[in-house]
Amino acid sequence: MTAPGLPIGKVLTLLKTEFPDASISKIRFLESEGLLTPERAPSGFRRYSKADIERLRYILSAQKHNYLPLKVIKENLDLIDQGIDPAPPEPVEPPKIVYQETSSLTGQRPPVRLTREELLTRSGLPEASLIELERQGIVRMRRGSAYYGWEALTLAIVAVKVAPLGIEARQLRVVKAAADREVELIVLAASPYLRRPQVARQATLEIAEVVMQAHAALLQVGLDHA
């Protein structure tokens, strides 16, 4: 008789020491992508065998140490299932943000001027995800140019980071909707200064800083009460 597998909570406990970023939502996301197929107990709950746990270790290690996209990991797992050793991954550097990140809108950032191919390469974002982000109006080229700026790069990197947590590119439209409403508030508050462009610009940035602080605080309050 086959020994019963472990519930997802115990599996997570086993993996947390080696993979601190592992989470239940990430494991379920990998399952939804077809990389895992744990059995179900009569109660309907997932039960993970030793083979499932080793498979998870392989996936998480390939992401953490080799920065392999899920498509390549899945291809490697298919080879392993057939008894074939996949080719060892080539050493790669992790995706890097090419500007100094800051929460301040007034902070100075080195200029970023990326082509579409450069944006995909530097962020590690799949092209299908970029297409979806553009369709949702989340990622855009800089106004009046054929290039992407630091905003597009930031959003592309965010999309890469949240994908393993089960958040799809299209779901970032929730964040965009909140930002759009905040922009409306900022523009309205700065409207008395519109006749003086330089003053209006400075006022807009200062108001935006305050709104960002309020946004961060409200997020924390919401999470504390979730």
N, C-alpha and C positions, 0 to 999 in steps of 0.2 A: 504494500500500500504506500502510495506517495505521501511524503510528509507534507503537512499543510504549509503554505507559504506565509510570509509575514505581511501584516497590514502596512499600509503606506506610511503611517506615523513611525513605526519601528524601523522601516527602511531608511527614512529620513534621518533618524538618530544615528544609524550606522554610517551614513555618508557625510554627516555634518562636519566631523573633525577634518576630513580630507577636503571636503568641498563646502566651505562655509556659506556660499551663495545658493546652495541647493534649497529648494522649497517644494512644498506639496504642489503648488500651482505649476512649478516648472516640470515636475515629474509628470503631471497630468497633461501638460502641453506636449511633452515628448511622446506620450501615448497617443494623443490626438493626431500627431504628425506621422504615426505609424512606425515609430522606432521601438516601441515597447508594446507587448501584447500580454499583460498579466492575466492569469486566470481569475475567474470570479467564483467566490464562495456561494453556497446556496442562498445566503442572505443578500447576495448582490454586490458585496464589497470586494474590492480588488485584493488579490493575494499574490505576493511576489516571491518567486522561487529563487534559489541561489543563482541560477542562470540569469534570471531577470536582473538581479542585483549586480552581477558582474557586467551585464550589458549596460546598465546604468553607469557603472564606474567607467567603462570604456567611453561612453558618450561624454560624460562630464569631464573626463581627463582630456579627451580630444578637443573639447571646447576651451578648457582652461590652459592647457600647455601648448597646443598646436594651433588654436584659433581656427579650427576647421568649421566651415558652414555645415548646417544640418544635412544639406543635400549630399555632400561628400561623406559625412559620417554614415548616412543611410546606405550609400553605395558600398562603403567598407563593411558595414554590418551584413549586407546581402552576401558579400564575398565570404565573410566568416561563416555565415550559415551554410554555405556550400563547401566548407572545409578548405577555403583558399585564404592564404594570408595576404591581406592588402599591402600594397607598397608602403614603406615607411614614409610618413609625411615629411616634406621639406621644412627645414627650420624657417620660421617666419617671425617677424616682429609684430607685436600687438598693434591694433589700430590706434593711432595717436591723434589727439586733437592738435591742430596746427596753430592754435592761437592760445593766448593765456586766458583761461576761463575766469570770468568775474561776474558777480551778481549785479554790478553797477552798470547802468546804461551809459554813464558818463565816463567809464573806464576806457583807457586807450587800448585798442587791439590792433595787432599787425594786420594789414589788409589781406583778405583772402579772396582770390579770384580763380574759381575752379570751373573747368569744363565738366560736362556731364560724366565723362569717363573718369576724370580725376575725383569727382565727388563720390562715385561708386567705389573706387579703389581705396580712397582714404577712410571712408566710413565703414566699408565692408557690407554695405547695404545691397541686397539683391535688386536687380533692375525692376522686377515685378513690383517690389515694395515701393520703389521710388515712383513708379508710374501711379500707384495707388495714392501715395502721398501728394503727388501733383494733382491728381484728379480731385482730391478732397480740398485742394487749395492750401495745404499745410506747408509744402516745400515749393518755393518759387525762385526764379532767377531774380537777380537784383534789378530794380526798376531801370528801364532804359538800356539794359545790357543783355548779352547772351551768355552771362556767367553767373555762377552761384557764389554767394557770400558766406560769411561765418554763420549766419542764421541757418542757412540750408544745411551746412555741415553739422551744426549742433543737432538739428532735428533728425538728420539721417543717423547720427550716432545714437541718439536717444531711441530711435526706432529699432536699431540693432540690439541695444541693451534690453529693451522691454519685451522683445519677441520671445525669448526663452521663458519669460514670466507669464506667457499666455496672452499678452496684449498685442493685437494685430495693428498694422499700420493704419488701417481705416478707423480704428477706435481712438486714435489720437485726435480725431475731429472733436471729441468732447473737450480736450484741452484747448483746441483752436476756438471753439465756441465761447469758452470762458474768456480767452484772451481778446476776442473780438468785442465782447461786452465791456471789458476793461478799457480797450482803446476808445470806445465811444465815450465812456466816462471821462477819460483823460482829455480828449479833444474838446469836449464840452466845457470842462473846467478851464482849459487854456484859451478858449475862444475870446475872452475880453482882451487878450494881448495880440490878436491877429494883425492889427494895424502896424505893429512894430516887430518885424520878422525875427530879429536877433533875440529880443526879449521873449517872443512867443516860443522860440526854440528852447531857450533855457527854462522857461516856465513849464513847458511840456515835459522836459526831462526830469525836472524836480518833482512834478506831480506824479510822473510815472514811477519814480523811486519810492514815493510814499505808498502808491497803490501796490507795488510789488511787495513791500513790507507787510501791508495789510493782507495781501493774498497768502503769503507764507504763514502768517500767524493764524489765519482762518483755516488753512489746510491742517495745521497742527491741532487746532481746536477740534476740527471735524474728526481727525484720526483718534484723538484722545477719547472722543465720545462714540466712536464707531462700535 
